[in-house]
Amino acid sequence: MRRIHCPKCHTTLITSGGISIHEHAPQKESDEAFCQRTELQYLRDWQASAMQCESQWDPQYIAGILGCKLGEDTRRVIMREVPKLVARNRELEQGLMAIQALMKLA
């Protein structure tokens, strides 16, 4: 008897003699039904988590600040413009460090 993880529903399977059963499946429920129910619950939990995360930011607002035009894909604008902002920020930080180093010499 071995314990392995079910690739569909990520629960524990007990295998013995070529037969696999879900460890925590109710006796009246078939293995397939248990697996489907467990996988569906996992997907529902994932969806709820994703929806909560998505509700915490407004991509249209951010894209508008970044110069998104009407009809443009907001996420593409964000993905295009944010790396530019990060690079510009690094340049400014390096310039500031150079100025601070010069001020220490004076």
PASEBA-1860 file (N, C-alpha, C; in nm, 3 decimals):
! residues 106
1> MRRIHCPK> 0.085/-0.118/0.000/0.000/0.000/0.000/0.090/0.124/0.000 ~ 0.060/0.218/-0.096/0.136/0.343/-0.108/0.040/0.460/-0.106 ~ 0.092/0.574/-0.065/0.015/0.697/-0.070/0.079/0.787/-0.177 ~ -0.005/0.836/-0.269/0.040/0.927/-0.373/-0.061/1.041/-0.383 ~ -0.023/1.147/-0.453/-0.115/1.261/-0.471/-0.192/1.244/-0.601 ~ -0.322/1.269/-0.595/-0.407/1.264/-0.713/-0.373/1.385/-0.800 ~ -0.339/1.366/-0.927/-0.303/1.479/-1.012/-0.420/1.571/-1.045 ~ -0.543/1.522/-1.032/-0.660/1.604/-1.065/-0.703/1.692/-0.948
9> CHTTLITS> -0.717/1.631/-0.830/-0.775/1.708/-0.719/-0.675/1.734/-0.607 ~ -0.551/1.688/-0.623/-0.442/1.717/-0.528/-0.469/1.665/-0.387 ~ -0.546/1.555/-0.376/-0.565/1.491/-0.246/-0.485/1.361/-0.245 ~ -0.487/1.290/-0.134/-0.407/1.169/-0.120/-0.482/1.047/-0.173 ~ -0.412/0.970/-0.256/-0.464/0.843/-0.306/-0.392/0.730/-0.235 ~ -0.464/0.625/-0.202/-0.402/0.505/-0.148/-0.405/0.401/-0.260 ~ -0.288/0.350/-0.296/-0.281/0.252/-0.404/-0.240/0.117/-0.347 ~ -0.304/0.013/-0.396/-0.272/-0.122/-0.353/-0.317/-0.219/-0.461
17> GGISIHEH> -0.225/-0.298/-0.512/-0.259/-0.398/-0.613/-0.317/-0.340/-0.740 ~ -0.271/-0.223/-0.780/-0.320/-0.161/-0.903/-0.450/-0.084/-0.887 ~ -0.506/-0.082/-0.767/-0.631/-0.010/-0.741/-0.598/0.113/-0.657 ~ -0.655/0.227/-0.696/-0.633/0.352/-0.623/-0.767/0.404/-0.571 ~ -0.768/0.446/-0.444/-0.887/0.510/-0.388/-0.843/0.636/-0.315 ~ -0.931/0.735/-0.313/-0.902/0.859/-0.240/-0.912/0.831/-0.091 ~ -0.812/0.878/-0.017/-0.802/0.849/0.125/-0.920/0.905/0.205 ~ -0.964/1.025/0.173/-1.066/1.090/0.254/-1.203/1.093/0.187
25> APQKESDE> -1.224/1.014/0.083/-1.353/1.013/0.015/-1.457/0.942/0.101 ~ -1.578/0.998/0.111/-1.685/0.928/0.183/-1.713/0.794/0.115 ~ -1.749/0.694/0.193/-1.769/0.558/0.139/-1.881/0.553/0.037 ~ -1.983/0.636/0.050/-2.097/0.633/-0.042/-2.071/0.709/-0.172 ~ -1.956/0.776/-0.181/-1.926/0.857/-0.298/-1.818/0.786/-0.382 ~ -1.839/0.781/-0.513/-1.739/0.718/-0.599/-1.612/0.801/-0.600 ~ -1.501/0.737/-0.635/-1.374/0.807/-0.643/-1.380/0.922/-0.743 ~ -1.441/0.897/-0.858/-1.450/1.000/-0.962/-1.533/1.119/-0.913
33> AFCQRTEL> -1.644/1.091/-0.846/-1.729/1.199/-0.795/-1.655/1.280/-0.688 ~ -1.581/1.212/-0.601/-1.504/1.280/-0.498/-1.399/1.370/-0.562 ~ -1.330/1.314/-0.661/-1.224/1.388/-0.729/-1.282/1.513/-0.797 ~ -1.392/1.499/-0.865/-1.455/1.612/-0.933/-1.503/1.717/-0.833 ~ -1.565/1.672/-0.725/-1.613/1.765/-0.622/-1.498/1.840/-0.558 ~ -1.391/1.770/-0.528/-1.274/1.833/-0.465/-1.207/1.931/-0.560 ~ -1.193/1.891/-0.686/-1.133/1.980/-0.786/-1.218/2.105/-0.807 ~ -1.349/2.088/-0.810/-1.440/2.201/-0.828/-1.429/2.297/-0.710
41> QYLRDWQA> -1.419/2.244/-0.589/-1.405/2.330/-0.471/-1.273/2.406/-0.476 ~ -1.166/2.339/-0.519/-1.035/2.405/-0.534/-1.046/2.521/-0.634 ~ -1.112/2.496/-0.747/-1.127/2.601/-0.848/-1.214/2.716/-0.798 ~ -1.317/2.686/-0.723/-1.401/2.793/-0.665/-1.321/2.878/-0.567 ~ -1.240/2.812/-0.483/-1.156/2.885/-0.388/-1.056/2.973/-0.461 ~ -0.995/2.918/-0.567/-0.899/2.994/-0.647/-0.967/3.114/-0.710 ~ -1.086/3.094/-0.766/-1.157/3.204/-0.831/-1.190/3.314/-0.730 ~ -1.236/3.275/-0.611/-1.268/3.375/-0.509/-1.145/3.456/-0.471
49> SAMQCESQ> -1.031/3.388/-0.458/-0.907/3.455/-0.424/-0.865/3.551/-0.536 ~ -0.876/3.505/-0.661/-0.840/3.590/-0.775/-0.932/3.711/-0.784 ~ -1.060/3.692/-0.761/-1.156/3.803/-0.768/-1.127/3.904/-0.657 ~ -1.091/3.857/-0.539/-1.059/3.948/-0.430/-0.935/4.030/-0.464 ~ -0.835/3.964/-0.521/-0.712/4.033/-0.561/-0.741/4.136/-0.670 ~ -0.819/4.098/-0.769/-0.851/4.188/-0.880/-0.932/4.309/-0.834 ~ -1.014/4.292/-0.731/-1.098/4.402/-0.686/-1.019/4.508/-0.609 ~ -0.894/4.479/-0.577/-0.815/4.571/-0.496/-0.737/4.672/-0.579
57> WDPQYIAG> -0.752/4.669/-0.712/-0.684/4.769/-0.794/-0.771/4.802/-0.915 ~ -0.745/4.916/-0.973/-0.824/4.962/-1.087/-0.732/4.979/-1.208 ~ -0.726/4.879/-1.295/-0.634/4.888/-1.409/-0.668/5.002/-1.505 ~ -0.796/5.038/-1.518/-0.832/5.148/-1.606/-0.774/5.281/-1.556 ~ -0.779/5.302/-1.425/-0.724/5.423/-1.366/-0.573/5.432/-1.390 ~ -0.504/5.322/-1.362/-0.359/5.320/-1.378/-0.321/5.340/-1.525 ~ -0.392/5.270/-1.614/-0.364/5.285/-1.758/-0.389/5.429/-1.803 ~ -0.492/5.493/-1.748/-0.520/5.632/-1.782/-0.406/5.724/-1.741
65> ILGCKLGE> -0.353/5.703/-1.622/-0.239/5.782/-1.576/-0.118/5.761/-1.668 ~ -0.106/5.640/-1.721/0.008/5.608/-1.807/-0.013/5.648/-1.952 ~ -0.124/5.715/-1.982/-0.148/5.766/-2.116/-0.223/5.672/-2.209 ~ -0.298/5.581/-2.155/-0.376/5.488/-2.237/-0.483/5.565/-2.316 ~ -0.492/5.532/-2.445/-0.592/5.597/-2.530/-0.718/5.512/-2.534 ~ -0.829/5.574/-2.564/-0.957/5.506/-2.573/-0.948/5.389/-2.672 ~ -0.987/5.272/-2.629/-0.985/5.153/-2.714/-0.859/5.070/-2.699 ~ -0.755/5.125/-2.635/-0.632/5.049/-2.614/-0.652/4.949/-2.501
73> DTRRVIMR> -0.582/4.838/-2.508/-0.587/4.736/-2.403/-0.514/4.790/-2.280 ~ -0.586/4.805/-2.170/-0.528/4.866/-2.049/-0.411/4.785/-1.994 ~ -0.423/4.655/-1.993/-0.314/4.573/-1.937/-0.189/4.580/-2.023 ~ -0.205/4.587/-2.154/-0.087/4.601/-2.241/-0.019/4.735/-2.218 ~ -0.098/4.839/-2.201/-0.040/4.972/-2.173/0.038/4.967/-2.042 ~ -0.021/4.907/-1.941/0.046/4.897/-1.810/0.176/4.817/-1.825 ~ 0.170/4.704/-1.894/0.290/4.621/-1.911/0.397/4.692/-1.994 ~ 0.357/4.778/-2.084/0.453/4.853/-2.167/0.514/4.969/-2.090
81> EVPKLVAR> 0.433/5.041/-2.013/0.478/5.166/-1.952/0.545/5.149/-1.817 ~ 0.504/5.053/-1.737/0.562/5.038/-1.603/0.712/5.007/-1.609 ~ 0.759/4.917/-1.696/0.905/4.897/-1.703/0.980/5.026/-1.737 ~ 0.922/5.111/-1.820/0.985/5.240/-1.851/0.995/5.327/-1.725 ~ 0.889/5.327/-1.645/0.890/5.405/-1.521/0.993/5.352/-1.422 ~ 1.003/5.222/-1.413/1.101/5.160/-1.322/1.243/5.196/-1.366 ~ 1.269/5.188/-1.496/1.402/5.222/-1.548/1.434/5.370/-1.521 ~ 1.336/5.457/-1.544/1.356/5.601/-1.520/1.382/5.628/-1.372
89> NRELEQGL> 1.312/5.557/-1.286/1.331/5.572/-1.142/1.473/5.531/-1.103 ~ 1.523/5.422/-1.161/1.661/5.380/-1.134/1.762/5.487/-1.177 ~ 1.739/5.545/-1.294/1.828/5.651/-1.342/1.830/5.769/-1.246 ~ 1.711/5.808/-1.199/1.703/5.920/-1.106/1.771/5.888/-0.973 ~ 1.755/5.765/-0.925/1.821/5.725/-0.800/1.973/5.729/-0.815 ~ 2.022/5.682/-0.930/2.168/5.685/-0.953/2.218/5.828/-0.961 ~ 2.142/5.916/-1.025/2.178/6.057/-1.031/2.182/6.119/-0.892 ~ 2.084/6.084/-0.810/2.079/6.137/-0.673/2.200/6.089/-0.593
97> MAIQALMK> 2.235/5.962/-0.610/2.352/5.910/-0.537/2.480/5.981/-0.582 ~ 2.491/6.010/-0.713/2.608/6.083/-0.764/2.614/6.222/-0.705 ~ 2.502/6.291/-0.698/2.497/6.426/-0.640/2.535/6.422/-0.492 ~ 2.482/6.321/-0.420/2.516/6.310/-0.277/2.664/6.282/-0.257 ~ 2.722/6.200/-0.346/2.866/6.171/-0.336/2.948/6.298/-0.362 ~ 2.906/6.379/-0.459/2.976/6.504/-0.490/2.965/6.603/-0.373 ~ 2.849/6.605/-0.309/2.828/6.698/-0.197/2.918/6.660/-0.079 ~ 2.946/6.532/-0.063/3.033/6.489/0.047/3.176/6.532/0.022
105> LA> 3.216/6.539/-0.106/3.351/6.580/-0.141/3.373/6.730/-0.121 ~ 3.266/6.807/-0.131/3.278/6.953/-0.123/3.297/7.002/0.016
END
